[in-house]
């Protein structure tokens, strides 16, 4: 996935969801978000949408990312600016330093 806020696009969510389908991920799947805020936001939205919600584990690797790990609404950037998603998700687990 590309770095930075531009990666928060629905096209990236769709690509990742298609990959999950091809891999045979079902409702018992667990997504692991290992990275900063963008990784957590993208993975969180994907987890909330895929099969109406699957488990998510957050492992933030940046100083600011842990703030978004304890339940949040994912935001993503579209061509006309910021849009807020309807995908609320709280991680099944998260690790923080």
The first five atom37 places (N, CA, C, CB, O) and aatype in JSON, in Angstrom:
{
  "aatype": [20, 20, 20, 20, 20, 20, 20, 20, 20, 20, 20, 20, 20, 20, 20, 20, 20, 20, 20, 20, 20, 20, 20, 20, 20, 20, 20, 20, 20, 20, 20, 20, 20, 20, 20, 20, 20, 20, 20, 20, 20, 20, 20, 20, 20, 20, 20, 20, 20, 20, 20, 20, 20, 20, 20, 20, 20, 20, 20, 20, 20, 20, 20, 20, 20, 20, 20, 20, 20, 20, 20, 20, 20, 20, 20, 20, 20, 20, 20, 20, 20, 20, 20, 20, 20, 20, 20, 20, 20, 20, 20, 20, 20, 20, 20, 20, 20],
  "atom_mask": [
    [1, 1, 1, 1, 1],
    [1, 1, 1, 1, 1],
    [1, 1, 1, 1, 1],
    [1, 1, 1, 1, 1],
    [1, 1, 1, 1, 1],
    [1, 1, 1, 1, 1],
    [1, 1, 1, 1, 1],
    [1, 1, 1, 1, 1],
    [1, 1, 1, 1, 1],
    [1, 1, 1, 1, 1],
    [1, 1, 1, 1, 1],
    [1, 1, 1, 1, 1],
    [1, 1, 1, 1, 1],
    [1, 1, 1, 1, 1],
    [1, 1, 1, 1, 1],
    [1, 1, 1, 1, 1],
    [1, 1, 1, 1, 1],
    [1, 1, 1, 1, 1],
    [1, 1, 1, 1, 1],
    [1, 1, 1, 1, 1],
    [1, 1, 1, 1, 1],
    [1, 1, 1, 1, 1],
    [1, 1, 1, 1, 1],
    [1, 1, 1, 1, 1],
    [1, 1, 1, 1, 1],
    [1, 1, 1, 1, 1],
    [1, 1, 1, 1, 1],
    [1, 1, 1, 1, 1],
    [1, 1, 1, 1, 1],
    [1, 1, 1, 1, 1],
    [1, 1, 1, 1, 1],
    [1, 1, 1, 1, 1],
    [1, 1, 1, 1, 1],
    [1, 1, 1, 1, 1],
    [1, 1, 1, 1, 1],
    [1, 1, 1, 1, 1],
    [1, 1, 1, 1, 1],
    [1, 1, 1, 1, 1],
    [1, 1, 1, 1, 1],
    [1, 1, 1, 1, 1],
    [1, 1, 1, 1, 1],
    [1, 1, 1, 1, 1],
    [1, 1, 1, 1, 1],
    [1, 1, 1, 1, 1],
    [1, 1, 1, 1, 1],
    [1, 1, 1, 1, 1],
    [1, 1, 1, 1, 1],
    [1, 1, 1, 1, 1],
    [1, 1, 1, 1, 1],
    [1, 1, 1, 1, 1],
    [1, 1, 1, 1, 1],
    [1, 1, 1, 1, 1],
    [1, 1, 1, 1, 1],
    [1, 1, 1, 1, 1],
    [1, 1, 1, 1, 1],
    [1, 1, 1, 1, 1],
    [1, 1, 1, 1, 1],
    [1, 1, 1, 1, 1],
    [1, 1, 1, 1, 1],
    [1, 1, 1, 1, 1],
    [1, 1, 1, 1, 1],
    [1, 1, 1, 1, 1],
    [1, 1, 1, 1, 1],
    [1, 1, 1, 1, 1],
    [1, 1, 1, 1, 1],
    [1, 1, 1, 1, 1],
    [1, 1, 1, 1, 1],
    [1, 1, 1, 1, 1],
    [1, 1, 1, 1, 1],
    [1, 1, 1, 1, 1],
    [1, 1, 1, 1, 1],
    [1, 1, 1, 1, 1],
    [1, 1, 1, 1, 1],
    [1, 1, 1, 1, 1],
    [1, 1, 1, 1, 1],
    [1, 1, 1, 1, 1],
    [1, 1, 1, 1, 1],
    [1, 1, 1, 1, 1],
    [1, 1, 1, 1, 1],
    [1, 1, 1, 1, 1],
    [1, 1, 1, 1, 1],
    [1, 1, 1, 1, 1],
    [1, 1, 1, 1, 1],
    [1, 1, 1, 1, 1],
    [1, 1, 1, 1, 1],
    [1, 1, 1, 1, 1],
    [1, 1, 1, 1, 1],
    [1, 1, 1, 1, 1],
    [1, 1, 1, 1, 1],
    [1, 1, 1, 1, 1],
    [1, 1, 1, 1, 1],
    [1, 1, 1, 1, 1],
    [1, 1, 1, 1, 1],
    [1, 1, 1, 1, 1],
    [1, 1, 1, 1, 1],
    [1, 1, 1, 1, 1],
    [1, 1, 1, 1, 1]
  ],
  "atom_positions": [
    [[0.84, -1.17, 0.0], [0.0, 0.0, 0.0], [0.89, 1.24, 0.0], [-0.96, -0.01, 1.22], [1.91, 1.27, 0.7]],
    [[0.54, 2.25, -0.77], [1.33, 3.48, -0.78], [1.33, 4.16, 0.59], [0.81, 4.44, -1.84], [0.43, 3.94, 1.39]],
    [[2.35, 4.98, 0.84], [2.44, 5.72, 2.1], [1.54, 6.95, 2.08], [3.89, 6.13, 2.38], [1.19, 7.45, 1.01]],
    [[1.18, 7.42, 3.26], [0.56, 8.72, 3.41], [-0.94, 8.76, 3.2], [1.18, 9.65, 2.5], [-1.57, 7.79, 2.79]],
    [[-1.48, 9.93, 3.5], [-2.92, 10.15, 3.42], [-3.53, 9.82, 2.05], [-3.22, 11.57, 3.76], [-4.68, 9.38, 2.01]],
    [[-2.81, 10.01, 0.93], [-3.41, 9.67, -0.36], [-3.8, 8.19, -0.47], [-2.45, 10.03, -1.47], [-4.61, 7.83, -1.33]],
    [[-3.24, 7.34, 0.37], [-3.58, 5.91, 0.33], [-4.98, 5.63, 0.87], [-2.56, 5.11, 1.14], [-5.52, 4.55, 0.66]],
    [[-5.57, 6.61, 1.55], [-6.91, 6.43, 2.11], [-7.95, 6.67, 1.03], [-7.15, 7.38, 3.3], [-8.67, 7.66, 1.05]],
    [[-8.02, 5.74, 0.11], [-8.99, 5.82, -0.99], [-9.8, 4.53, -1.03], [-8.28, 6.06, -2.36], [-9.29, 3.46, -0.71]],
    [[-11.04, 4.67, -1.41], [-11.9, 3.5, -1.49], [-11.38, 2.47, -2.48], [-13.31, 3.91, -1.86], [-11.62, 1.28, -2.32]],
    [[-10.68, 2.93, -3.5], [-10.11, 1.99, -4.47], [-9.12, 1.04, -3.78], [-9.4, 2.75, -5.63], [-9.06, -0.14, -4.13]],
    [[-8.36, 1.54, -2.81], [-7.42, 0.67, -2.08], [-8.18, -0.32, -1.19], [-6.46, 1.51, -1.21], [-7.79, -1.48, -1.09]],
    [[-9.26, 0.13, -0.56], [-10.1, -0.77, 0.25], [-10.66, -1.88, -0.64], [-11.25, 0.01, 0.94], [-10.65, -3.05, -0.26]],
    [[-11.15, -1.49, -1.82], [-11.71, -2.47, -2.74], [-10.66, -3.49, -3.19], [-12.31, -1.77, -3.96], [-10.94, -4.69, -3.23]],
    [[-9.46, -3.02, -3.51], [-8.38, -3.92, -3.92], [-8.06, -4.91, -2.82], [-7.12, -3.12, -4.3], [-7.89, -6.1, -3.07]],
    [[-7.96, -4.42, -1.58], [-7.65, -5.3, -0.45], [-8.79, -6.28, -0.19], [-7.36, -4.46, 0.81], [-8.54, -7.45, 0.13]],
    [[-10.03, -5.83, -0.31], [-11.18, -6.73, -0.11], [-11.19, -7.83, -1.17], [-12.5, -5.93, -0.15], [-11.47, -8.99, -0.86]],
    [[-10.9, -7.47, -2.41], [-10.83, -8.48, -3.47], [-9.74, -9.5, -3.18], [-10.58, -7.8, -4.84], [-9.9, -10.69, -3.45]],
    [[-8.63, -9.03, -2.62], [-7.55, -9.94, -2.26], [-7.99, -10.91, -1.16], [-6.32, -9.14, -1.8], [-7.67, -12.1, -1.2]],
    [[-8.73, -10.4, -0.18], [-9.25, -11.26, 0.89], [-10.17, -12.34, 0.32], [-10.0, -10.42, 1.94], [-10.11, -13.49, 0.74]],
    [[-11.02, -11.95, -0.63], [-11.92, -12.92, -1.27], [-11.12, -13.99, -1.97], [-12.86, -12.21, -2.26], [-11.39, -15.18, -1.82]],
    [[-10.12, -13.57, -2.76], [-9.29, -14.55, -3.5], [-8.56, -15.49, -2.55], [-8.27, -13.82, -4.39], [-8.34, -16.66, -2.88]],
    [[-8.17, -14.99, -1.37], [-7.47, -15.82, -0.39], [-8.42, -16.7, 0.42], [-6.67, -14.93, 0.55], [-7.98, -17.55, 1.2]],
    [[-9.72, -16.51, 0.24], [-10.7, -17.34, 0.94], [-10.99, -16.89, 2.36], [-10.24, -18.74, 0.97], [-11.45, -17.69, 3.17]],
    [[-10.74, -15.62, 2.67], [-11.0, -15.12, 4.02], [-12.5, -15.18, 4.31], [-10.47, -13.68, 4.19], [-13.32, -14.77, 3.49]],
    [[-12.84, -15.69, 5.49], [-14.24, -15.77, 5.88], [-14.48, -14.93, 7.14], [-14.66, -17.25, 6.12], [-13.62, -14.13, 7.51]],
    [[-15.62, -15.11, 7.79], [-15.97, -14.31, 8.97], [-15.04, -14.58, 10.16], [-17.39, -14.59, 9.37], [-15.02, -13.81, 11.11]],
    [[-14.3, -15.67, 10.1], [-13.36, -15.98, 11.19], [-11.99, -15.35, 10.97], [-13.21, -17.49, 11.32], [-11.1, -15.49, 11.81]],
    [[-11.81, -14.67, 9.85], [-10.53, -14.04, 9.53], [-10.23, -12.91, 10.52], [-10.54, -13.48, 8.08], [-11.13, -12.3, 11.09]],
    [[-8.96, -12.67, 10.72], [-8.49, -11.58, 11.58], [-7.5, -10.75, 10.76], [-7.82, -12.12, 12.91], [-6.54, -11.28, 10.21]],
    [[-7.75, -9.45, 10.69], [-6.83, -8.56, 10.0], [-5.83, -7.99, 11.01], [-7.58, -7.41, 9.28], [-6.2, -7.65, 12.13]],
    [[-4.59, -7.91, 10.61], [-3.52, -7.36, 11.43], [-3.05, -6.06, 10.81], [-2.34, -8.38, 11.58], [-2.58, -6.04, 9.67]],
    [[-3.17, -4.97, 11.56], [-2.73, -3.66, 11.08], [-1.4, -3.33, 11.75], [-3.8, -2.54, 11.37], [-1.37, -2.88, 12.89]],
    [[-0.31, -3.57, 11.05], [1.03, -3.3, 11.56], [1.56, -2.08, 10.81], [1.98, -4.54, 11.38], [2.0, -2.19, 9.67]],
    [[1.51, -0.92, 11.47], [1.97, 0.29, 10.82], [1.43, 1.53, 11.5], [1.55, 0.29, 9.37], [0.99, 1.48, 12.65]],
    [[1.48, 2.64, 10.8], [1.06, 3.92, 11.34], [-0.43, 4.16, 11.18], [1.82, 5.03, 10.67], [-1.2, 3.23, 10.97]],
    [[-0.8, 5.42, 11.28], [-2.22, 5.79, 11.26], [-2.94, 5.44, 9.98], [-2.35, 7.23, 11.5], [-4.09, 5.0, 10.02]],
    [[-2.29, 5.63, 8.84], [-2.93, 5.32, 7.56], [-3.2, 3.82, 7.46], [-2.04, 5.8, 6.38], [-4.28, 3.41, 7.04]],
    [[-2.23, 3.01, 7.84], [-2.41, 1.56, 7.81], [-3.57, 1.17, 8.74], [-1.1, 0.82, 8.25], [-4.42, 0.35, 8.37]],
    [[-3.61, 1.76, 9.93], [-4.69, 1.47, 10.87], [-6.05, 1.89, 10.35], [-4.43, 2.15, 12.19], [-7.02, 1.16, 10.51]],
    [[-6.13, 3.06, 9.72], [-7.4, 3.54, 9.17], [-7.88, 2.66, 8.03], [-7.26, 4.98, 8.69], [-9.05, 2.28, 7.99]],
    [[-6.99, 2.34, 7.1], [-7.38, 1.52, 5.95], [-7.78, 0.12, 6.41], [-6.21, 1.45, 4.92], [-8.81, -0.41, 5.99]],
    [[-6.96, -0.48, 7.27], [-7.27, -1.83, 7.75], [-8.53, -1.84, 8.59], [-6.09, -2.38, 8.55], [-9.32, -2.78, 8.51]],
    [[-8.72, -0.8, 9.4], [-9.93, -0.71, 10.22], [-11.19, -0.61, 9.4], [-9.83, 0.47, 11.15], [-12.19, -1.27, 9.69]],
    [[-11.16, 0.22, 8.36], [-12.33, 0.34, 7.5], [-12.59, -0.97, 6.77], [-12.16, 1.49, 6.49], [-13.73, -1.41, 6.66]],
    [[-11.53, -1.6, 6.28], [-11.67, -2.89, 5.61], [-12.28, -3.92, 6.56], [-10.31, -3.37, 5.1], [-13.18, -4.66, 6.17]],
    [[-11.79, -3.97, 7.79], [-12.32, -4.93, 8.77], [-13.79, -4.67, 9.07], [-11.5, -4.86, 10.07], [-14.55, -5.62, 9.27]],
    [[-14.2, -3.41, 9.11], [-15.59, -3.1, 9.43], [-16.54, -3.41, 8.27], [-15.72, -1.63, 9.81], [-17.72, -3.68, 8.49]],
    [[-16.03, -3.38, 7.04], [-16.88, -3.6, 5.87], [-16.88, -5.05, 5.38], [-16.44, -2.71, 4.76], [-17.9, -5.53, 4.9]],
    [[-15.76, -5.73, 5.5], [-15.64, -7.08, 4.93], [-16.56, -8.04, 5.67], [-14.17, -7.58, 5.0], [-16.46, -8.21, 6.88]],
    [[-17.46, -8.66, 4.93], [-18.42, -9.62, 5.47], [-19.17, -9.05, 6.69], [-17.71, -10.91, 5.86], [-19.45, -9.77, 7.64]],
    [[-19.48, -7.77, 6.63], [-20.19, -7.05, 7.7], [-19.39, -6.99, 8.99], [-21.52, -7.7, 7.96], [-19.97, -6.8, 10.06]],
    [[-18.09, -7.15, 8.91], [-17.22, -6.98, 10.07], [-16.47, -8.23, 10.46], [-18.01, -6.5, 11.23], [-17.06, -9.27, 10.74]],
    [[-15.13, -8.11, 10.47], [-14.29, -9.2, 10.95], [-13.34, -8.62, 12.01], [-13.49, -9.86, 9.78], [-13.24, -7.41, 12.16]],
    [[-12.66, -9.51, 12.73], [-11.78, -9.07, 13.8], [-10.57, -8.32, 13.27], [-11.32, -10.25, 14.61], [-10.1, -8.55, 12.15]],
    [[-10.07, -7.42, 14.1], [-8.95, -6.57, 13.77], [-8.0, -6.5, 14.95], [-9.43, -5.15, 13.36], [-8.43, -6.33, 16.09]],
    [[-6.71, -6.63, 14.69], [-5.67, -6.43, 15.7], [-4.79, -5.29, 15.22], [-4.82, -7.74, 15.95], [-4.26, -5.32, 14.11]],
    [[-4.63, -4.27, 16.06], [-3.83, -3.09, 15.73], [-2.48, -3.16, 16.43], [-4.57, -1.79, 16.11], [-2.42, -3.38, 17.64]],
    [[-1.41, -2.96, 15.69], [-0.07, -2.83, 16.26], [0.53, -1.55, 15.66], [0.84, -4.11, 15.95], [1.2, -1.59, 14.63]],
    [[0.28, -0.4, 16.33], [0.77, 0.87, 15.79], [2.28, 0.98, 15.9], [0.12, 2.03, 16.52], [2.88, 0.53, 16.88]],
    [[2.89, 1.59, 14.89], [4.35, 1.72, 14.87], [4.81, 3.17, 14.86], [4.91, 1.01, 13.66], [6.0, 3.45, 14.74]],
    [[3.86, 4.1, 15.0], [4.23, 5.51, 15.05], [3.7, 6.11, 16.35], [3.67, 6.28, 13.83], [2.86, 5.52, 17.02]],
    [[4.19, 7.28, 16.7], [3.83, 7.93, 17.95], [2.34, 8.3, 17.98], [4.68, 9.17, 18.17], [1.7, 8.17, 19.02]],
    [[1.8, 8.77, 16.87], [0.42, 9.22, 16.85], [-0.6, 8.11, 16.6], [0.26, 10.27, 15.81], [-1.77, 8.27, 16.95]],
    [[-0.2, 7.02, 16.02], [-1.13, 5.95, 15.65], [-1.89, 5.34, 16.83], [-0.4, 4.87, 14.94], [-3.06, 5.0, 16.65]],
    [[-1.3, 5.18, 18.04], [-2.05, 4.55, 19.12], [-3.34, 5.28, 19.49], [-1.2, 4.45, 20.32], [-4.26, 4.66, 20.01]],
    [[-3.41, 6.58, 19.24], [-4.63, 7.33, 19.56], [-5.84, 6.83, 18.8], [-4.42, 8.78, 19.26], [-6.96, 6.97, 19.3]],
    [[-5.66, 6.27, 17.64], [-6.78, 5.78, 16.84], [-7.06, 4.32, 17.03], [-6.52, 6.03, 15.42], [-7.87, 3.75, 16.3]],
    [[-6.42, 3.68, 17.99], [-6.51, 2.23, 18.12], [-7.62, 1.75, 19.04], [-5.23, 1.7, 18.61], [-7.89, 0.55, 19.09]],
    [[-8.27, 2.64, 19.74], [-9.22, 2.17, 20.75], [-10.63, 2.59, 20.36], [-8.86, 2.72, 22.15], [-11.34, 3.21, 21.15]],
    [[-11.02, 2.25, 19.17], [-12.35, 2.56, 18.67], [-12.37, 3.93, 18.02], [-13.37, 2.5, 19.81], [-12.02, 4.92, 18.66]],
    [[-12.75, 4.01, 16.8], [-12.72, 5.25, 16.03], [-13.53, 5.08, 14.77], [-11.29, 5.67, 15.71], [-13.98, 3.98, 14.44]],
    [[-13.7, 6.17, 14.07], [-14.3, 6.14, 12.74], [-13.18, 6.39, 11.75], [-15.45, 7.19, 12.58], [-12.44, 7.37, 11.87]],
    [[-13.07, 5.52, 10.79], [-12.03, 5.7, 9.78], [-12.42, 6.82, 8.83], [-11.78, 4.39, 9.01], [-13.59, 6.97, 8.47]],
    [[-11.46, 7.59, 8.44], [-11.67, 8.62, 7.44], [-10.81, 8.28, 6.23], [-11.32, 10.04, 7.99], [-9.75, 7.67, 6.36]],
    [[-11.28, 8.67, 5.08], [-10.46, 8.44, 3.9], [-10.57, 9.65, 2.99], [-10.89, 7.16, 3.17], [-11.52, 10.42, 3.05]],
    [[-9.58, 9.78, 2.16], [-9.49, 10.93, 1.27], [-10.01, 10.54, -0.1], [-8.04, 11.44, 1.18], [-9.57, 9.56, -0.69]],
    [[-10.93, 11.31, -0.59], [-11.42, 11.14, -1.96], [-11.03, 12.39, -2.75], [-12.97, 10.9, -1.99], [-10.49, 13.34, -2.17]],
    [[-11.29, 12.4, -3.99], [-10.82, 13.5, -4.85], [-11.37, 14.86, -4.43], [-11.22, 13.23, -6.28], [-10.72, 15.87, -4.7]],
    [[-12.52, 14.91, -3.79], [-13.1, 16.19, -3.39], [-12.8, 16.55, -1.95], [-14.59, 16.16, -3.6], [-13.39, 17.5, -1.43]],
    [[-11.92, 15.85, -1.29], [-11.57, 16.17, 0.1], [-11.87, 15.01, 1.03], [-12.31, 17.41, 0.56], [-11.99, 13.86, 0.6]],
    [[-11.99, 15.33, 2.3], [-12.2, 14.28, 3.32], [-13.65, 13.87, 3.39], [-11.75, 14.76, 4.69], [-14.56, 14.7, 3.34]],
    [[-13.85, 12.59, 3.49], [-15.17, 12.0, 3.68], [-15.1, 11.12, 4.91], [-15.63, 11.2, 2.42], [-14.08, 10.45, 5.13]],
    [[-16.13, 11.09, 5.69], [-16.13, 10.21, 6.86], [-16.89, 8.94, 6.53], [-16.75, 10.92, 8.1], [-17.95, 8.98, 5.9]],
    [[-16.35, 7.84, 6.95], [-16.98, 6.55, 6.66], [-18.08, 6.27, 7.66], [-15.94, 5.42, 6.67], [-18.19, 6.94, 8.69]],
    [[-18.88, 5.27, 7.35], [-19.88, 4.78, 8.28], [-19.35, 3.56, 9.02], [-21.19, 4.44, 7.55], [-20.1, 2.91, 9.75]],
    [[-18.08, 3.25, 8.84], [-17.52, 2.03, 9.42], [-16.91, 2.26, 10.78], [-16.48, 1.46, 8.49], [-15.76, 2.69, 10.89]],
    [[-17.67, 1.98, 11.84], [-17.12, 2.03, 13.18], [-16.54, 0.68, 13.51], [-18.2, 2.44, 14.21], [-17.15, -0.35, 13.22]],
    [[-15.36, 0.68, 14.12], [-14.76, -0.59, 14.49], [-13.88, -0.38, 15.71], [-13.94, -1.18, 13.31], [-13.2, 0.63, 15.84]],
    [[-13.92, -1.35, 16.6], [-13.0, -1.36, 17.74], [-12.13, -2.6, 17.59], [-13.77, -1.35, 19.12], [-12.66, -3.69, 17.39]],
    [[-10.82, -2.46, 17.67], [-9.95, -3.61, 17.5], [-10.25, -4.7, 18.53], [-8.5, -3.18, 17.61], [-10.63, -4.41, 19.66]],
    [[-10.08, -5.95, 18.13], [-10.18, -7.06, 19.05], [-9.04, -7.01, 20.04], [-10.17, -8.4, 18.31], [-9.18, -7.43, 21.19]],
    [[-7.9, -6.49, 19.59], [-6.71, -6.34, 20.44], [-5.83, -5.28, 19.83], [-5.94, -7.69, 20.6], [-5.89, -5.01, 18.63]],
    [[-5.0, -4.68, 20.66], [-4.01, -3.78, 20.12], [-2.8, -3.77, 21.05], [-4.58, -2.35, 19.93], [-2.92, -3.97, 22.26]],
    [[-1.66, -3.54, 20.46], [-0.41, -3.47, 21.21], [0.13, -2.07, 21.04], [0.62, -4.54, 20.72], [0.02, -1.49, 19.96]],
    [[0.7, -1.53, 22.08], [1.23, -0.18, 22.01], [2.52, -0.13, 22.8], [0.21, 0.85, 22.54], [2.7, -0.87, 23.77]],
    [[3.42, 0.76, 22.38], [4.69, 0.87, 23.12], [4.64, 1.99, 24.11], [5.84, 1.09, 22.17], [5.62, 2.23, 24.81]]
  ]
}
